[in-house]
Amino acid sequence: MDSSFLNIAIVVVYLLAMLAFGWWGKSRTKNNSDFLVAGRRLGPFLYTGTMAAVVLGGASTVGGVGLGYKFGISGMWLVVAIGTGVLLLSLLFAGTIQRLKIYTVSQMLSLRYGQQATQTSGIVMLAYTLMLCATSTGAYATIFVVLFGWERWLAIAVGGAIVLVYSTIGGMWSITLADQVQFVIKTVGIFFLMLPFALNAAGGFDGIRERVNASFFQIDGIGTQTIITYFVVYTLGLLIGQDIWQRVFTAKTPKVARWGGATAGVYCILYGLAGAIIGLAARVALPNIDVKALGKDVVYAEVATHLLPIGIGGLVMAAAVAAMMSTASGALIAAATVARADVVPFVASWFGKTIHTDDTENPEHDVKANRYWVLGLGILAVLISMAAQDVVVALTIAYDILVGGLLVAILGGLLWKRGTGVGAAWSMAVGSVLTLALLIMYSLGVIPSEDGVYANEPIYWGLGASLVCYVVVSLLTPPTDPEVHEAWERRVAGAVSEELPLEAHPVASHTGH
């Protein structure tokens, strides 16, 4: 049997299975909680798999192998930074986040500070999740272009349609099952297929050492500044991203959120190391890949095509698609949740209107409304991915503003009792505006830099200004209203068992605002 035909058949079977998961999830989806956070019922096995799947996307899988080819062992640092973010979030904050029984990061800010001004965070979070979805959509389309020979727009349309179908029909339950299968496929593809076959083709570690420069085994070969950048952008971004928090909300108990997430974090670090070793082995086994002309991401497909037996390559290609689809679907449902719960009510308030997004008397109507939001934003993400040749720039800007603008207010609310809503609002405003302004100046060359929009300085300055504003303004303003603080402490302690309604104004229920 022709190897390319078999590879295509395996990927097609995988894609059809994704559609089937949508129908399975539909049977378990009865209300908002089921659709958006899988009923908050995930145990250790499902939770660990879905958390690992959502954070390990195309950059971690295809990109990680490419970095290993280019830099050797130090190519692992991108994925190690992601794994570290998952570890820190799980061990330090996941238990608290799970006990809050909320749907969005913005709801946490409103609960903690009692200030509606903090709802501006929803706009930044929506931009971040939408760009993340668009980037992932464009990424797995590149696999379809190679595999099926399609035009880029067609590959994006077909791949996007598949993610849209299973995400729209079954919500988080469908995504969780899809993630679980994707987690298994990625694990088998990377650890049990690509890693041993690539090492064998390269003659093992001894064979690699004989034929590559010693710098490929240096832990900092990729550059100290690059390593720092990975930790600043990805580790800190993972601590506060809606797509990651929404997975924490699915955990059955705080213990599952803490230790299931920690297990996923360790898995991510091992995944990053495996990817770097695969890339390093490919450097020896396939030394003539022109990464300058074709890009480092082509290494993954070259390994799958030339170093693996017939049929195995198809499973490995499916693993790459799985990695990207899990990130895309997670970002999509996060974007829909933020848009419906936070952004629309907040924007409506500018015009003196109140929009209630939670229809507890008609849960089927609620689920239907969520499906419309997932479908609409999914179509928008597909169109953005088609129109923009480089949505990575938009994602970089969204990530930078997310970290530079929101990190201090979110972590400050979890860690510092004296932090106030006014301090948080000023912190978010100053951090976001300064980060965005500097990004524009760097990208236009007003401030000379070889990195342009990818420069690290905007995040550093944004974070610094945000921290100063948060501390100074909080100390200069009255402490948080005792009633608000008491309600927050009850939720953190797990004394409030009922879920917060989906609408983005939890502050109104206990402050009179």
Disulfide bonds with the S-S distance in Angstrom:
none
